[in-house]
């Protein structure tokens, strides 16, 4: 129909790739937020 040779395997691969990419992006964002909050805390005795 579109002239593109797409197989079922392509859909399965895409179905796994999208959630994995989102999970990595969320993990990176959380790591950056944690690192930033740790830098914002005063260090040393109170």
C-alpha positions, -999 to +999 in steps of 0.1 A: +000+000+000+027+025+010+055+009-009+074+002+023+083-034+031+071-036+068+069-070+085+053-081+118+088-082+134+091-044+127+060-038+148+072-060+176+106-043+176+090-008+176+066-019+204+096-028+226+118+001+216+094+030+225+088+019+261+125+012+266+134+047+252+109+063+275+122+044+305+158+055+298+147+091+294+128+091+327+157+074+345+182+101+332+158+129+342+155+114+377+192+110+381+197+147+370+171+159+395+187+138+423+221+151+415+209+187+414+191+184+447+222+169+463+243+199+450+217+223+464+220+209+500+245+226+522+274+204+532+292+204+565+280+206+601+248+224+610 
